């Protein structure tokens, strides 16, 4: 009986050690496989996503480059982390209607991660014409997600936005996309105090504010 108890205790101890080893291994894999990331740095060289739209631009820098004075800005946040060492996770969307992109008109949605331009989605009014002239590599007969590499740091893709019922074409900087995914892996389990999302509409000098409940 004593021997059985000893074997059982050794088994429990071995299990605990295996769990601790697994946790340490995962931590090592995440934090040493990837170098330390500030999630705020702008030191990387910008990449051209489409026409004059470049990654790592701030919201203000991007707005200065667009010709229209009307756009829609939505800000959202993962919330305020109770641990001060956790970096922010703020996402901003700038939507421009009737934007002319590569010779075609449509709606442009630009995403910023911590005030750095990370991706662009374009909803052309003439999907078939745009795809035929600018994106012939994609098969529009399928609604599934398709992607391809445009340059070492840029991925282009297409998909159907089921909420809007429209097909769009997207360009994203893989470095910032990787940062967003890495932030979720590392910090999404931390407790937060949720913030409200805020939406702003701007037209010339007239400004309207509307609160959107989370």
Secondary structure, 3 states (H helix, E strand, C coil): CHHHHHHHHHHHHHHHHHHHHHHHHHHHHHHHHCCCCCCCCCCCCCCEEECCEECCCCHHHHHHHCCCCEEEEEEEECCEECCCCCCCCEEEEEEEEEEEECCEEEEEEEEEECCCEEEEEEEECCHHHHHHHHCCCCCCCCCCCEEEEEECCEEEEEEEECCCCEEEEEEEEHHHHHHHHHHHHHHCCCCEECCCEEEEEEECCEEEEEEECC
